[in-house]
Amino acid sequence: MNRLTTAAARILTALSATVALVVGPVGAPRGDVPPPHADRADPRPVRSLFGKEIRRIPTTRPVVALTFNAAWDGAGVDTVLEVLRRRHAPATFFLTGQFAERHPTAARAMAAEHGIGNHSYSHPQFGGLTHREVVEEVSGADRAIRQATGAVPLPFFRFPYSATSVRGITEVNALGFADIEFTADTNGYLGTAGGMTVRKAVDRALAALTPGEIVQLHVGSADGHEPVLDARALPRIIDAVRARGFEIVDLRTLLVGRGAR
């Protein structure tokens, strides 16, 4: 009986090794596509956002969502967070992986109070990337953001330069992320050298005011020397939006279906 048990154990071990060689260990990714994150319990809400480029919350209600891209320095982060805190306004921050690695304190501060999304690892033009490079950019950013913040990022991805494509959206969706772009960009990131002012940044946000508007702003500045116009414009944008009867809402309403009412 012991000999039979031993023989059976050897057979099972051999079979397990063969399966591992063919399909890989349990839970391992197939090819170069990572498996869905176990900590995102129910993927159904985000899957309803797949297959499209989202530039506004689908709603007839007078609501606006504020979003910030973080790819450069963290000069405006403290000001932005303080304004949001004092005015009790939610926002979503789209971080690059490199930003999270270079500015972990700023990344943690954002994640402690607001939702955080994925803005790629190194902010490349996605149109020229191979499939493997797309996977590395998205997954690399996800890992860096998690490590820096200790938080679970939202299943939201924003393309660098907003350079979307059908192929790019399909690849990002396959990695578990919805493409979230914007209705209006303040262009504050251009700075005074690019002809922008606080007033112009505010005007651009208000010119596109519509139910479900998603406003894109930036923290930091591209050259690290310009004043962070979006940080200065933020309180005026919030006050003006509310004065016109609009509510500032959390972009996470997209995941619970509250936006489309």
C-alpha positions as CSV (number, residue, x, y, z in Angstrom):
1,M,0.0,0.0,0.0
2,N,2.9,2.4,0.8
3,R,4.5,1.6,-2.5
4,L,1.3,2.4,-4.3
5,T,0.9,5.7,-2.4
6,T,4.5,6.6,-3.2
7,A,4.1,5.8,-6.9
8,A,0.9,7.8,-7.1
9,A,2.6,10.8,-5.4
10,R,5.4,10.6,-8.0
11,I,2.8,10.6,-10.9
12,L,1.0,13.6,-9.4
13,T,4.3,15.5,-9.0
14,A,5.2,14.8,-12.6
15,L,1.8,15.9,-13.9
16,S,2.0,19.1,-11.9
17,A,5.4,19.9,-13.3
18,T,4.1,19.3,-16.8
19,V,1.1,21.6,-16.3
20,A,3.4,24.3,-14.8
21,L,5.6,24.2,-17.9
22,V,2.6,24.5,-20.2
23,V,0.4,27.0,-18.5
24,G,2.6,28.5,-15.9
25,P,2.0,28.7,-12.1
26,V,-1.4,29.3,-10.8
27,G,-2.2,33.1,-10.9
28,A,0.7,33.9,-13.3
29,P,-0.1,36.2,-16.2
30,R,-0.6,34.7,-19.6
31,G,1.9,36.0,-22.0
32,D,2.8,39.6,-21.0
33,V,-0.7,40.6,-19.8
34,P,-1.1,40.8,-16.0
35,P,-4.1,39.2,-14.4
36,P,-6.8,41.4,-12.9
37,H,-5.9,42.8,-9.5
38,A,-7.4,40.7,-6.8
39,D,-8.1,43.8,-4.7
40,R,-10.5,45.2,-7.3
41,A,-13.3,42.9,-6.1
42,D,-16.0,43.6,-8.7
43,P,-14.8,44.4,-12.2
44,R,-18.3,44.8,-13.7
45,P,-18.7,48.6,-13.1
46,V,-15.4,49.4,-14.9
47,R,-16.2,47.0,-17.7
48,S,-19.2,49.0,-18.6
49,L,-16.8,51.9,-19.4
50,F,-14.7,49.8,-21.8
51,G,-14.6,50.3,-25.6
52,K,-14.9,54.1,-25.5
53,E,-13.1,57.3,-24.9
54,I,-14.8,59.0,-21.9
55,R,-14.6,62.8,-22.1
56,R,-17.6,63.7,-19.8
57,I,-19.7,62.0,-17.2
58,P,-22.9,60.8,-18.9
59,T,-25.5,62.8,-17.1
60,T,-28.0,65.7,-17.5
61,R,-27.3,66.9,-13.9
62,P,-25.3,70.1,-13.4
63,V,-22.1,68.4,-12.2
64,V,-18.4,68.9,-12.9
65,A,-15.4,66.6,-12.1
66,L,-12.0,68.1,-11.4
67,T,-8.9,66.1,-12.4
68,F,-5.2,66.8,-12.2
69,N,-2.3,65.2,-14.1
70,A,1.0,64.8,-12.2
71,A,4.0,64.1,-14.5
72,W,6.5,66.8,-13.6
73,D,7.4,68.3,-10.2
74,G,5.2,68.6,-7.2
75,A,5.4,72.3,-6.7
76,G,1.6,72.9,-6.8
77,V,0.5,69.8,-4.8
78,D,0.3,71.4,-1.3
79,T,-1.7,74.4,-2.6
80,V,-4.1,72.3,-4.7
81,L,-4.8,69.9,-1.8
82,E,-5.3,72.8,0.6
83,V,-7.8,74.5,-1.8
84,L,-9.7,71.3,-2.3
85,R,-9.8,70.7,1.5
86,R,-11.0,74.2,2.4
87,R,-13.7,74.1,-0.3
88,H,-14.7,70.5,0.4
89,A,-14.2,69.6,-3.3
90,P,-13.2,66.1,-4.5
91,A,-10.7,65.6,-7.3
92,T,-8.9,62.7,-9.1
93,F,-5.2,62.7,-9.7
94,F,-3.6,60.9,-12.7
95,L,0.0,60.1,-11.8
96,T,2.8,58.8,-14.0
97,G,4.9,56.1,-12.4
98,Q,8.0,58.3,-12.6
99,F,6.2,61.1,-10.7
100,A,5.2,58.6,-8.0
101,E,8.8,57.4,-7.7
102,R,10.3,60.9,-7.6
103,H,7.7,62.5,-5.4
104,P,6.4,59.7,-3.1
105,T,5.4,62.2,-0.3
106,A,3.2,64.2,-2.8
107,A,1.8,61.0,-4.2
108,R,0.8,59.7,-0.7
109,A,-0.8,63.1,0.1
110,M,-2.9,62.9,-3.0
111,A,-4.0,59.3,-2.4
112,A,-4.8,60.0,1.3
113,E,-7.6,62.4,0.3
114,H,-8.6,61.7,-3.3
115,G,-8.8,59.0,-6.0
116,I,-5.7,58.4,-8.0
117,G,-5.5,57.1,-11.6
118,N,-2.8,55.9,-14.0
119,H,-1.2,58.3,-16.5
120,S,1.5,55.8,-17.8
121,Y,4.9,55.3,-16.4
122,S,7.1,57.7,-18.5
123,H,4.5,59.8,-20.4
124,P,5.3,58.6,-24.0
125,Q,3.3,58.9,-27.2
126,F,1.3,55.7,-27.2
127,G,0.9,55.7,-30.9
128,G,4.5,54.5,-31.5
129,L,4.5,51.8,-28.8
130,T,4.4,48.1,-29.3
131,H,1.9,46.0,-27.4
132,R,4.5,44.9,-24.9
133,E,5.6,48.5,-24.4
134,V,2.0,49.5,-23.7
135,V,1.7,46.8,-21.1
136,E,5.0,47.9,-19.5
137,E,3.9,51.5,-19.4
138,V,0.5,50.8,-17.8
139,S,1.6,48.0,-15.5
140,G,4.8,49.8,-14.5
141,A,2.9,52.9,-13.5
142,D,0.4,50.8,-11.5
143,R,3.2,49.2,-9.6
144,A,5.0,52.5,-8.9
145,I,1.9,54.2,-7.7
146,R,1.0,51.4,-5.4
147,Q,4.5,51.3,-4.0
148,A,4.7,55.0,-3.4
149,T,1.2,55.5,-2.0
150,G,0.3,52.2,-0.4
151,A,-3.1,52.7,-2.0
152,V,-5.1,50.9,-4.7
153,P,-5.3,53.1,-7.8
154,L,-8.7,53.5,-9.5
155,P,-9.1,51.5,-12.7
156,F,-8.9,54.7,-14.7
157,F,-6.2,55.5,-17.3
158,R,-5.5,58.8,-19.1
159,F,-3.4,58.8,-22.2
160,P,-0.4,61.1,-22.3
161,Y,-1.2,64.1,-24.5
162,S,-4.7,62.6,-24.7
163,A,-3.5,60.7,-27.8
164,T,-6.2,58.1,-27.8
165,S,-6.8,55.5,-30.5
166,V,-9.1,52.5,-30.9
167,R,-6.1,50.1,-30.6
168,G,-4.7,52.0,-27.5
169,I,-8.1,52.0,-25.7
170,T,-8.6,48.3,-26.5
171,E,-5.1,47.4,-25.0
172,V,-5.7,49.6,-21.9
173,N,-9.1,48.0,-21.4
174,A,-7.6,44.5,-21.6
175,L,-5.4,45.5,-18.7
176,G,-8.4,46.4,-16.6
177,F,-8.5,50.2,-17.1
178,A,-11.1,52.5,-18.5
179,D,-9.9,55.4,-20.6
180,I,-10.9,58.7,-18.9
181,E,-10.0,61.8,-20.8
182,F,-11.5,65.3,-20.3
183,T,-14.0,67.8,-21.7
184,A,-11.8,70.9,-21.2
185,D,-8.1,71.5,-20.5
186,T,-7.2,74.8,-18.7
187,N,-3.8,74.8,-20.5
188,G,-2.4,76.2,-17.3
189,Y,0.5,73.9,-17.7
190,L,1.8,76.1,-20.6
191,G,2.7,78.7,-18.0
192,T,3.2,82.4,-18.6
193,A,5.9,81.6,-21.1
194,G,3.2,79.9,-23.1
195,G,1.0,82.9,-23.0
196,M,-1.3,81.6,-20.2
197,T,-2.6,83.5,-17.2
198,V,-4.7,82.5,-14.2
199,R,-7.7,84.3,-15.8
200,K,-7.3,82.4,-19.1
201,A,-7.1,79.1,-17.3
202,V,-10.4,79.9,-15.5
203,D,-12.1,81.1,-18.6
204,R,-11.2,77.8,-20.5
205,A,-12.7,75.7,-17.7
206,L,-15.9,77.8,-17.7
207,A,-16.2,78.1,-21.5
208,A,-16.9,74.3,-21.7
209,L,-19.2,74.2,-18.7
210,T,-21.8,71.5,-19.3
211,P,-23.5,68.7,-17.3
212,G,-20.8,66.1,-16.7
213,E,-17.8,68.2,-17.7
214,I,-14.4,66.8,-16.8
215,V,-11.8,69.5,-16.3
216,Q,-8.2,68.7,-16.8
217,L,-5.6,70.6,-14.7
218,H,-2.0,69.9,-13.8
219,V,0.2,70.0,-10.7
220,G,3.7,71.2,-11.1
221,S,5.2,72.8,-14.2
222,A,7.0,71.3,-17.2
223,D,10.2,73.2,-16.7
224,G,10.1,73.4,-12.9
225,H,10.4,77.1,-12.8
226,E,7.1,78.5,-13.9
227,P,4.4,79.4,-11.4
228,V,1.8,76.7,-11.2
229,L,-1.1,78.5,-12.8
230,D,-3.6,75.8,-12.3
231,A,-3.0,75.8,-8.5
232,R,-3.7,79.5,-8.5
233,A,-6.7,79.2,-10.8
234,L,-8.3,76.3,-8.8
235,P,-10.2,78.3,-6.2
236,R,-11.6,80.7,-8.8
237,I,-12.7,77.7,-10.9
238,I,-14.5,76.0,-8.0
239,D,-16.2,79.2,-6.9
240,A,-17.3,80.1,-10.4
241,V,-18.6,76.6,-11.2
242,R,-20.7,76.6,-8.0
243,A,-21.9,80.1,-8.5
244,R,-23.4,78.9,-11.8
245,G,-25.3,76.2,-10.0
246,F,-23.0,73.2,-10.7
247,E,-21.9,70.7,-8.1
248,I,-18.3,69.4,-7.9
249,V,-18.5,65.6,-7.9
250,D,-16.1,62.7,-7.5
251,L,-15.1,61.0,-10.7
252,R,-15.7,57.7,-9.0
253,T,-19.4,58.3,-9.6
254,L,-18.6,56.6,-13.0
255,L,-18.1,53.3,-11.1
256,V,-21.4,53.4,-9.2
257,G,-23.7,54.7,-11.9
258,R,-24.7,57.9,-10.1
259,G,-23.4,60.1,-12.9
260,A,-25.9,59.1,-15.5
261,R,-29.0,60.5,-13.8
